[in-house]
């Protein structure tokens, strides 16, 4: 929540300085809407525990030399795990400030730098998801050009470009934010119009258009898999697109947790704050402030759901990925039962089947195959 708006009254006039003389933004929020703070304190540490345990394991498995040398999607997954770990580390600093009242970045210079660092990984995550979603679309729907476009080298180049783009977009935050002696880290005075326009542009591009693009690509992949499955069944063959299932699960989870947060964020312009000149003890009983705090509570719940994006992909990998599950068990020195049956694991290598063409990877005798995620 941005409390810089409470420095002026609802009619645009200045309010008495002593209203917030000895209060921080955290103090105001904790006094007027303690449920918002408690949601942060109770739920967020749960995501930290899962994320700080699962993300490094995911990065180690996906970015291992054995996997990366033959699986471009693993490069995206590994990069995603690294970016999410960085974001969670920065989010701890943010959380200490906003949920526990410990001053971590409300100082000159640190205010601008921290907001730049915090937003940059948030920009990069949607790009990475779009990257491996596009790869999976090419691999399933256009298998003949897969060897040209779905390579590890190309994936590394694309990810580097995404990182540069994220940094370039994030640098704008250095201009947007500034430190105020009275209100701490707030939007820079005189940059409000630019900040609103820039925020709308980045929010709609990265957190609406890109997820919708991922959704459309996923629907095309599902349609193609269904068609291939029907053709395989007609010829007495079976398919088990394991890594495609993993990719779809990650992509869909990203979409359906991010879009609600984008919608709730877009609503904030239409939610009216109450009169900040009222004494704080009257804010809870004021109808306008009460409605605003209800919106904040709903928004905080949605944000916590969205935060799970940065912590729970390890669970999806383990639940849907054969190779990932096997690798994780090997890390724990858990014995793996051999399986002598042949199994199909993914759409990745073109095979001819009459006049139709599909793509499959066959794993024999349970040999480890990075393409079988």
ChimeraX attribute file (.defattr): number of C-alpha atoms within 10 A of each C-alpha:
attribute: neighborCount
match mode: 1-to-1
recipient: residues
	/A:1	12
	/A:2	10
	/A:3	16
	/A:4	17
	/A:5	15
	/A:6	18
	/A:7	19
	/A:8	15
	/A:9	17
	/A:10	16
	/A:11	7
	/A:12	9
	/A:13	10
	/A:14	13
	/A:15	17
	/A:16	13
	/A:17	11
	/A:18	8
	/A:19	14
	/A:20	20
	/A:21	10
	/A:22	9
	/A:23	13
	/A:24	17
	/A:25	19
	/A:26	20
	/A:27	17
	/A:28	14
	/A:29	19
	/A:30	18
	/A:31	14
	/A:32	19
	/A:33	20
	/A:34	16
	/A:35	17
	/A:36	20
	/A:37	20
	/A:38	14
	/A:39	15
	/A:40	18
	/A:41	16
	/A:42	11
	/A:43	15
	/A:44	20
	/A:45	13
	/A:46	12
	/A:47	20
	/A:48	21
	/A:49	11
	/A:50	17
	/A:51	26
	/A:52	17
	/A:53	15
	/A:54	19
	/A:55	26
	/A:56	17
	/A:57	18
	/A:58	26
	/A:59	22
	/A:60	15
	/A:61	23
	/A:62	27
	/A:63	21
	/A:64	14
	/A:65	10
	/A:66	12
	/A:67	20
	/A:68	20
	/A:69	15
	/A:70	15
	/A:71	21
	/A:72	23
	/A:73	26
	/A:74	25
	/A:75	26
	/A:76	28
	/A:77	23
	/A:78	22
	/A:79	21
	/A:80	26
	/A:81	27
	/A:82	18
	/A:83	21
	/A:84	25
	/A:85	23
	/A:86	17
	/A:87	19
	/A:88	22
	/A:89	14
	/A:90	17
	/A:91	16
	/A:92	16
	/A:93	16
	/A:94	19
	/A:95	19
	/A:96	15
	/A:97	17
	/A:98	22
	/A:99	22
	/A:100	16
	/A:101	15
	/A:102	14
	/A:103	15
	/A:104	16
	/A:105	20
	/A:106	20
	/A:107	15
	/A:108	14
	/A:109	14
	/A:110	16
	/A:111	21
	/A:112	25
	/A:113	18
	/A:114	19
	/A:115	22
	/A:116	22
	/A:117	18
	/A:118	20
	/A:119	19
	/A:120	22
	/A:121	24
	/A:122	18
	/A:123	22
	/A:124	25
	/A:125	25
	/A:126	24
	/A:127	25
	/A:128	22
	/A:129	23
	/A:130	21
	/A:131	19
	/A:132	24
	/A:133	27
	/A:134	17
	/A:135	23
	/A:136	25
	/A:137	22
	/A:138	19
	/A:139	24
	/A:140	26
	/A:141	22
	/A:142	14
	/A:143	22
	/A:144	17
	/A:145	11
	/A:146	19
	/A:147	12
	/A:148	9
	/A:149	15
	/A:150	20
	/A:151	18
	/A:152	18
	/A:153	13
	/A:154	13
	/A:155	22
	/A:156	15
	/A:157	11
	/A:158	16
	/A:159	19
	/A:160	12
	/A:161	12
	/A:162	19
	/A:163	20
	/A:164	14
	/A:165	15
	/A:166	19
	/A:167	18
	/A:168	13
	/A:169	17
	/A:170	22
	/A:171	17
	/A:172	16
	/A:173	25
	/A:174	18
	/A:175	15
	/A:176	22
	/A:177	23
	/A:178	22
	/A:179	20
	/A:180	17
	/A:181	9
	/A:182	15
	/A:183	19
	/A:184	19
	/A:185	24
	/A:186	19
	/A:187	21
	/A:188	18
	/A:189	13
	/A:190	9
	/A:191	12
	/A:192	13
	/A:193	10
	/A:194	12
	/A:195	18
	/A:196	12
	/A:197	11
	/A:198	16
	/A:199	15
	/A:200	13
	/A:201	12
	/A:202	15
	/A:203	18
	/A:204	16
	/A:205	15
	/A:206	18
	/A:207	23
	/A:208	19
	/A:209	15
	/A:210	18
	/A:211	24
	/A:212	16
	/A:213	15
	/A:214	25
	/A:215	20
	/A:216	13
	/A:217	22
	/A:218	22
	/A:219	14
	/A:220	15
	/A:221	22
	/A:222	18
	/A:223	13
	/A:224	17
	/A:225	20
	/A:226	12
	/A:227	13
	/A:228	21
	/A:229	18
	/A:230	15
	/A:231	17
	/A:232	16
	/A:233	12
	/A:234	10
	/A:235	11
	/A:236	8
	/A:237	11
	/A:238	15
	/A:239	20
	/A:240	18
	/A:241	21
	/A:242	20
	/A:243	25
	/A:244	28
	/A:245	18
	/A:246	21
	/A:247	24
	/A:248	22
	/A:249	17
	/A:250	22
	/A:251	21
	/A:252	18
	/A:253	17
	/A:254	22
	/A:255	23
	/A:256	14
	/A:257	18
	/A:258	22
	/A:259	18
	/A:260	18
	/A:261	22
	/A:262	18
	/A:263	16
	/A:264	17
	/A:265	15
	/A:266	15
	/A:267	12
	/A:268	15
	/A:269	10
	/A:270	7
	/A:271	15
	/A:272	13
	/A:273	18
	/A:274	19
	/A:275	17
	/A:276	20
	/A:277	19
	/A:278	13
	/A:279	10
	/A:280	14
	/A:281	10
	/A:282	10
	/A:283	20
	/A:284	16
	/A:285	11
	/A:286	14
	/A:287	11
	/A:288	15
	/A:289	21
	/A:290	17
	/A:291	16
	/A:292	18
	/A:293	23
	/A:294	14
	/A:295	16
	/A:296	19
	/A:297	18
	/A:298	12
	/A:299	21
	/A:300	20
	/A:301	16
	/A:302	20
	/A:303	20
	/A:304	17
	/A:305	18
	/A:306	21
	/A:307	22
	/A:308	21
	/A:309	19
	/A:310	25
	/A:311	23
	/A:312	19
	/A:313	25
	/A:314	22
	/A:315	16
	/A:316	15
	/A:317	23
	/A:318	19
	/A:319	12
	/A:320	19
	/A:321	22
	/A:322	21
	/A:323	24
	/A:324	23
	/A:325	18
	/A:326	17
	/A:327	23
	/A:328	16
	/A:329	14
	/A:330	12
	/A:331	11
	/A:332	9
	/A:333	9
	/A:334	11
	/A:335	9
	/A:336	11
	/A:337	7
	/A:338	9
	/A:339	11
	/A:340	11
	/A:341	9
	/A:342	12
	/A:343	16
	/A:344	17
	/A:345	23
	/A:346	23
	/A:347	27
	/A:348	23
	/A:349	16
	/A:350	16
	/A:351	14
	/A:352	9
	/A:353	12
	/A:354	7
	/A:355	5
	/A:356	10
	/A:357	13
	/A:358	23
	/A:359	22
	/A:360	18
	/A:361	20
	/A:362	21
	/A:363	18
	/A:364	14
	/A:365	12
	/A:366	17
	/A:367	13
	/A:368	16
	/A:369	19
	/A:370	22
	/A:371	24
	/A:372	24
	/A:373	29
